[in-house]
Amino acid sequence: YSLEDRSRAIELWLKYDRNLAAVARELGYPKHKMLGLWCKAYLHEKETGPSTMRHQRAGTYAAEQK
């Protein structure tokens, strides 16, 4: 899902008093599990600030192993 899709879902989640099932129904998503993860990440980011590690993949090996 795009960043716009996730942002829209979070806006609806806040609008519907944090009801994931209602958001999933409105957006036509089959399940609300992914929405829950997005909302959890939103709350975490709200508390701690934007993540600087976003979209960075962890390396397979430590520097000593290379």
Disulfide bonds with the S-S distance in Angstrom:
none
